[in-house]
Structures are given as C-alpha cells and as structure tokens.
Amino acid sequence: MYIPNDQISLPDNDTIVWKYMDLSKFLDMLLCRQLFMSRSDKFEDQYEGTFSEPTYEELKKLSEDNPEFLNHHKYHRKNVVINSWHINEYESFAMWQIFTKNNEGLAIQSTLGRMQEALGPENRYEQHIGAVKYIDYKREYVPLENIFFPFLFKRKSFQYEREVRIIADLSSHNMHINEGVKANVDIHKLIDKIYIHPKSENWYKNLVIQLMQQLGFDFEIEKSDLESDILI
C-alpha cells in the first residue's frame, strides 16, 4: 500500500498524522464511513500532478514521435484522486488557520499504521499512501518510474504542508469524476483522538461530545493544547 520510492523516505507506522476540518465535513465522514478524495486537477495548486521544468523538457523530447503522450497525462490527472494529511508530532497552528474558520473546527489525530489498517482490502478503489517531497521545479527532476510520482512531488513553497497522501488511480473504473469520490474507511481504526479548535468556546466542545455520543462513537476528545493556561 505504501508507494515505494528511493527518493521519498516514508516515515514509520507510528508517525503521527493530522487532518484539520470543519464539523460538517467531519460528520459527513462519520455518517458515510467514507473519506472524500479530491480529483487531483481540482486542487488550488495549478502545478498539482504536473512535472518540473527539467522533466517536462525531457518528456517533450521523448514524445516527439508520440504527440498524444503529454495530452494523455493531462487527461490522467482527472482520474487520480487524493486525500491529504499533515505529518507532525504536535498540533500545527498554521493548519488550524488554513483549514478551519470562525474559531470552530477540529483535528483528527491518527498514525500512518492506523491509516493503512483503516483503508483495508474491502475498498473498491485500490489506494496507496505516499509522502510528498518538495523540490525546486526549475532545477530538479520529478522521476518517471511510477505513475503516482507526479502527484507526490510539489514545489518548495508548499513545504509547510508536510503532506502525506492517500492516493488512487481510477482510470480502470471508466467513470466520470466531478469534484472527487468517496472511499470506504474503517473510522474506528483511523481515528486515534479528536482535538477541538484552540479558540472554540466550551459549548462547542460539549456539542462535539454530545454528537459523538448520539452517533455511538467513543473517541477520546480533547481541547487543543495551543490555548492552555499560561504559567505566569
């Protein structure tokens, strides 16, 4: 399930990963028991799934006798779907700022090992896990040995994301993908803890706890450590 790549060293199974999201998306995930995987060419980064300049120049030479080669890759981006997570031993203030609004939202804490178990063999989409490597797109190459490599390299400007991805190629399913697809996941295996937004009011944490109880989940729920009491 891990994507082998000598140029990308994937952390071990105990590595902590996070997903920051608003409450509505979290509840949708719980109720459906599914992860939403976005179509790769729908990401905000227009370079998503593309090649660096040196690789692109090499591909142009290789495709001189096959002009449809590059067009095929552009179309291929529409069939690759991605679910993103953040690698970090601790909470990230920046991730709270980027992925939540109005001092509300939560973060799922998991590990790479739990993630791998949660995806399981029963999903109809063959999913893989890979860590993103950040490179200089003007000087460095994106390797071509694996069809997923263009989706596991990003520009250095995005290093703060420290991203690990669940990724799938749905080309063989002959389906039209709009914004993305939902893939089955074992929620209980995936989620280790839930952290509530550091600036949220107590009523918000109580609301999340009540919702979890009503839905029959017993996840450990904590308030973010970023707003703990100062010592002086």
Beta strands, then each sheet from edge to edge (+ up, - down):
strand 1: 16-21
strand 2: 34-39
strand 3: 80-87
strand 4: 106-111
strand 5: 128-131
strand 6: 133-135
strand 7: 153-155
strand 8: 163-169
strand 9: 180-184
strand 10: 193-196
strand 11: 220-223
sheet 1: 5+ 8- 3+ 1- 4+ 10- 11-
sheet 2: 5+ 8- 3+ 2- 9+
sheet 3: 6+ 7+
end
